């Protein structure tokens, strides 16, 4: 599922809700996807960005 894009009251201002993929090791979140934004009518181009977190590994 792509990121959700919410239109705000201010014209041309949108709030992007990135999808978080999580499991017992941590999470990964794609905070920028040109394809997802283009599908929502937002035409912007800049480098990709991701965020991840890994918790302490225990056996």
C-alpha beads as a LAMMPS data file, in Angstrom:
LAMMPS data file: protein, C-alpha beads

59 atoms
58 bonds

1 atom types
1 bond types

-500.0 500.0 xlo xhi
-500.0 500.0 ylo yhi
-500.0 500.0 zlo zhi

Masses

1 110.0

Atoms # bond

1 1 1 0.000 0.000 0.000
2 1 1 1.431 3.403 -0.926
3 1 1 1.655 6.374 1.376
4 1 1 -1.597 8.183 2.171
5 1 1 -1.739 11.844 1.152
6 1 1 -4.140 14.165 2.983
7 1 1 -5.100 17.593 1.604
8 1 1 -5.084 20.349 4.224
9 1 1 -7.044 23.606 4.478
10 1 1 -4.115 25.632 3.112
11 1 1 -4.065 25.413 -0.707
12 1 1 -1.231 23.265 -2.125
13 1 1 -0.274 21.949 1.349
14 1 1 -0.557 18.194 1.873
15 1 1 0.221 15.866 4.760
16 1 1 1.891 12.608 3.727
17 1 1 1.377 9.588 5.983
18 1 1 4.113 7.068 5.100
19 1 1 3.417 3.340 5.365
20 1 1 5.405 1.646 8.147
21 1 1 6.548 -1.962 7.670
22 1 1 7.325 -3.498 11.064
23 1 1 8.233 -6.859 12.543
24 1 1 9.962 -8.083 15.684
25 1 1 13.310 -6.673 14.534
26 1 1 12.148 -3.069 14.063
27 1 1 10.557 -1.064 11.248
28 1 1 11.157 0.425 7.825
29 1 1 9.323 3.462 6.478
30 1 1 9.610 4.870 2.965
31 1 1 9.182 8.590 3.573
32 1 1 9.389 9.652 -0.083
33 1 1 8.143 7.912 -3.203
34 1 1 7.958 9.960 -6.389
35 1 1 5.473 7.451 -7.852
36 1 1 3.120 7.624 -4.850
37 1 1 3.191 11.425 -4.814
38 1 1 2.664 11.649 -8.581
39 1 1 -0.366 9.350 -8.238
40 1 1 -1.737 11.843 -5.670
41 1 1 -1.209 14.759 -8.092
42 1 1 1.980 16.072 -6.452
43 1 1 4.752 16.772 -8.985
44 1 1 8.010 17.112 -7.059
45 1 1 11.441 15.614 -7.656
46 1 1 14.215 15.124 -5.103
47 1 1 16.362 12.291 -3.755
48 1 1 14.761 9.286 -2.073
49 1 1 14.578 8.940 1.690
50 1 1 13.994 5.967 3.958
51 1 1 13.963 5.477 7.711
52 1 1 14.639 2.318 9.632
53 1 1 15.092 1.160 13.199
54 1 1 16.521 -2.091 14.461
55 1 1 16.107 -3.086 18.085
56 1 1 18.583 -5.125 20.084
57 1 1 18.831 -8.696 18.805
58 1 1 18.146 -11.373 21.428
59 1 1 18.075 -15.144 20.956

Bonds

1 1 1 2
2 1 2 3
3 1 3 4
4 1 4 5
5 1 5 6
6 1 6 7
7 1 7 8
8 1 8 9
9 1 9 10
10 1 10 11
11 1 11 12
12 1 12 13
13 1 13 14
14 1 14 15
15 1 15 16
16 1 16 17
17 1 17 18
18 1 18 19
19 1 19 20
20 1 20 21
21 1 21 22
22 1 22 23
23 1 23 24
24 1 24 25
25 1 25 26
26 1 26 27
27 1 27 28
28 1 28 29
29 1 29 30
30 1 30 31
31 1 31 32
32 1 32 33
33 1 33 34
34 1 34 35
35 1 35 36
36 1 36 37
37 1 37 38
38 1 38 39
39 1 39 40
40 1 40 41
41 1 41 42
42 1 42 43
43 1 43 44
44 1 44 45
45 1 45 46
46 1 46 47
47 1 47 48
48 1 48 49
49 1 49 50
50 1 50 51
51 1 51 52
52 1 52 53
53 1 53 54
54 1 54 55
55 1 55 56
56 1 56 57
57 1 57 58
58 1 58 59
